[in-house]
């Protein structure tokens, strides 16, 4: 440890250097003094806040944390491995960023390091590190940050990375006594990166924090959250939010957290037995039900987008699916660009003269070359309106009528075209990650509907999917958004079905 400078001697030396005009030596002395002051300040912070991360937030950032956030911070202090399965809107990434900043502000540079990762680089940069940069600058914490790195002096002390999914050596070369690894959006991080993270945290002073929404029952995150995993597990439900418990928090904090109105809205929109409700509201994992057409674990993987935008040729064709509302249901128009699900338009109307202009506007906005329309009932009139509009030169898209009650292309395997659509597209594309659902409009509602239908086999041994009317009776909701998505990806027409590969 460097001895305390003799201030009188330093003052005399500075005066001599000023008289001599030796700016190089003056800067060297300035740097040594700053280094000494920084060491002294760090020692004070470590003594005051090293075992009190909540106090650090109050003292250094002039902020507060609510009870579950305080519990998470205390767990990281006390346990080598902490897993937090949390619902939507409770400040998961916010508390993780506070922990990262506390860690670096109370340990010496060179002895401490923070590594963060997430399913995609965009999530690393735009979610956790956005908070880290904000706290570092607002709190005037040591060093400087950019989009994914923190440097103190000449020492790199933290970075955010998204290595390859199968790279067990992803974080090699990091050697420090106090290593903290943060796995954000943990459900989407593959097992090999957990192995790489574990290799960094082999001594008693290291920590791992895994935090995320429990939306994939087949993930490694599910394994570490299971009893007996050796991890300290914390669950955070929307019902733990101060807005539902009455916990006294500042108004700004309350406004940033999930509230009762949203919880009640999602109970009605998704249903309390829907896997999305369990994940997003209760912060709990669901099992993949054997009688559900689409599995939650498959859909969860399809919601993790690529790190880089695909080339233009992979965003073709541009097509629309239209599920026409009837009996009070919504009319939903869904765009798809190649493998990617995109925008959505919807209105509660079953009048062809109102629906057709909506579709034509969507064609103009997207440049769609084909529109697949549910032709049952009101849809037949919509198809007529759209074909008449094409004859008048109002659009150039091909209008394809799809009657899902008709014969499947494999009638020995599927009861009807509806069963084939749901099985080959809904289940099939999800299983092999054949579609990208990461950026689609109204994603949660559409996913909740995808996870709703059940399947079984009929007397002839063919796959049949629960009829739409039965879903409405059972769940109280119609899967209009999901049906529009399937129609958008349907790549066939009578008499022969061609499935999207």
Phi, psi and omega in degrees: 000136181289136182291158177291130182297144171282106189297324180295317180294320179297318180299316179297318181295320179297316180299320178295318181291326177295316179297326181276350181069028183272084183290332180296312180291327176299317179295322179297318178295317177304317182294322179294320179295315178299319180298318179295315180298317180297320179296319180295318180295320179296319179298321178294314180296318180298318179292324184277320191241355184303326178252013184222072182297328179292318176298324177298317179301317181291315186283321185268321184257352184057039178239177174230167174230152177268176197301316181291325176295321177296321178297319179295316180297318178295325179294319178295323176297321191260339187235142180294324184227121181238130176242128182238110174263118191227152179284186179280141168078030178242015174080040181299303183291331178297311182291326177298321179291324176298319179296318178300315182292318177301317182301313184284333183277349182239011175230148183293137173303138184096332176258345182235147178210144176239129175242131175237149176212166181201173183299327179227158178295325179300322178290322176302310187284315191272343183254282186295314185287339173296318177292317181301314179300317181299313181292318182299318183281317181295322181273358183051047179286158185301150173084200183216150180236151168238206186294330182215018181217153177229128180236132173243118188064238175256011188257122171285121186245350180199148171208158172249133184220152169232087179288178175298148186300333185248022185264096180288342180261022190303323187245026181294155177095358179262117182231111179203156180287320184249089179255131174242124175250129177245120177256101183268155184048052197298334182297332183267003182267124184290160187300324183298328179285333172294321178297317179297319179295319181297327180293341179276343193239057188270345182256171189291341183267003180265161182218150169234133172241118174249125186218138181175177178276130185277072187254000180229104183290349179260008184277163174293330177302321177299320181296317183285341177274355182281151177303140178085006182283343184092356177265148170275116189253132177236130175254139179233115179259158173301332180285353172272346183300140176306333179290344177250335181267339184089005177305137183282114177224160176302153182301320181298323178293314180301320182292337181272351186254159179301143183239172184298321183300317180294318180299314180293323178298316182287331175298321178284323185282320184257329187092139186288346178262002180283140180303327180292323177295316180298321182284305189282333183255313184270343182068036182234150174284150172245154173277151171285109182288132184293340182261009177266138182296310183254133183264140181299323180296324179290315181297321181301320179293327180288346180269359175265110185283166177289156179291329183241147178294136180291154176298159187303323184293339178276356178259025177237150000281164172259118184220163180237146170244135183235115172260113187275127182285149176206150179065032178094354178285162177281150165268128185234132175245128181237135176265144166225141178237101186062236179277349191265126172279136187239236188286165179220140174235142181208152178203147180270081179209150176237021182264117183306323182291344174262327182288316183304314177299326176299315181294318180298320177296320177296322177299316181294321182289328186259337188074025183300140179260347179213145177230122179258119187242130172299115189268359181287137176064234184301332182302330179299318179292324178297318179299317178299315179299317182291321179290323176296320178296322177297320178297332177273002178081019182279341174200168183237013183283148173283131180257117185247121177277131181236113177256104188287350177275355182281177182297137176286163177288339174239077187295340177281345183254326185237141182294321180202181182294327178301314178299321181292317177302309183292322184283313185282322180268300183303307181280315186294311180295326179292317181301317185257016182051045182278353174227156182251110182254018189287331186237018185283149174299150173051045190294313186297316179297318180295317179295317178303320179289324177298329184274002187272311189297145177255163178223158170202194179241148180272185183299335180271004179081015181266150177289131173231144182250140181312126180298153182302318181295325178292323177297318179298319180292319184284312188261345181079011182218149178259135182279052185296317182294320179293319179297321178296322178297315180297320178295323178299324182268354177293125187244030185229169176208155178299139013263355185234132182273130172249121183267144178298128180267000000 
